């Protein structure tokens, strides 16, 4: 994958294609003099050809014309739900992205915290290619080995007893909403009305489907689609007293909370806040749901973000990094919750496919390694220290916060001009919060040299904040 940024001053360079790795599948019976590759159950071979220069097809158009053509077609054929950066991405390698001109970008957005192993990880690629040549999809009518193995790994490494697979973070939160409602209905006795309401918090983001959207705090996301699911109360993130008082009224089916808010601006919960929620939920039978869609699976330097607090939920939702770029989501639940769910209560055609689960196994095996997690913690500390040294003295930088490799630079001015300037300089970062936070969520494989490069680019563009 590669990217390109269009600006009046951006010159069109000569074609540049880095050596890349590409894979070809061929029937073994038709291969003559094949190079060493990966044998796939005796039926076909994946041959890895390294350091091969691949030229772009000659369409007769200049690169600028191709870029304009892509952007014009997007405007013509796609529903306009995204304000896109004028970048046409072509390829990626490690923590780098390249545009169709060959311009290099240091990618600290990672597909919005998805590409935890960067672009083109060899083990991930091998798992995907092998599984694609073996079995891609069957639906959940049948058992498949990768799905069962991934569920076992997730259970063995967490508080949970069972897993439900989905295709995204918002689908995971939709499932958690349904599971909470069903559990309360199944366990409420003595003729009482089951609890059906929910608590969520300021600055939270749980998704864009109607149920998850109802739990998302930003009014501008919800208003165009009202009426949405009723019964959600938003409280101040960190206000344990208000949450405890509301939970004790007995009407709350579940509390949804992010241990570290990503979209909301990189705000971390305190142990006291999460423990207070846990205690109140235990007292009333309310379920505690941790949304770790963005902050989970190694990003904080812990496998699960809540491990740092020593507070454990009844359900946890996952998604972004789990399959390294392929669509997946998961809801991890205790047996107490799972026992309330019956056949047919929920489902998904595509969820937990052999292809995606094989990719997720490759990702999980790497990230769950204690040495890998330790490296994330060390790099996160180093990153924040450099940011404080280089950026901390700027009058517009209010705070640099975060844990591990989920970092926010809180500004007293809008972050977009700064983010755009960094992009022009070859660095990709995101905004968060109310548009005033620079969100840094790089691939977890980022090196110290790349961290230093990123901080230098951020520092070099600080003058934009004065404009």
Buried (B, 14 or more C-beta within 10 A) or exposed (E): BBBBBBEEEBEEEEEEBBEBEEBEEEEEEEEEEEEEBBEBEEEBBBBBEEEEEEEEEEEEEEBBEBBBEBBEEEEEEEEEEEEEBBBBBBBBBBBBBBBBBBBBBBBBBBBEBBBBBBBBBEBBBBBBBBBBBBBEEEEBEEEBEBBEBBBEBBBEBBBBBBBBBBBBBBBBBBBBBBBBBBBBBBBBEEEEEBBBBBBBBBBBBBBBBBBBBBBBBBEEBBEEEEEBBEEBBBBEBBBBEBBBEBBEEBBBBBBBBBBBBBBBBBBBBEEEBBBBBBBBBEEBBBBBBBBBBBBBBBBBBBBBBBBBBEBBBBBBBBBBBBBBBBBBBBBBBBEEBBBBBEEEEBEBEBBBBBBBBBBBBBBBBBBBEEEBBEBBBEBBEBBBBBBBEBBBEBEBBBBBBBBBBBBBBBBEBEBEEBBBBBBBBBBBBBBBBEEBBBBBBBBBBBEEEBBBBBBBBBBBBBEBBEE
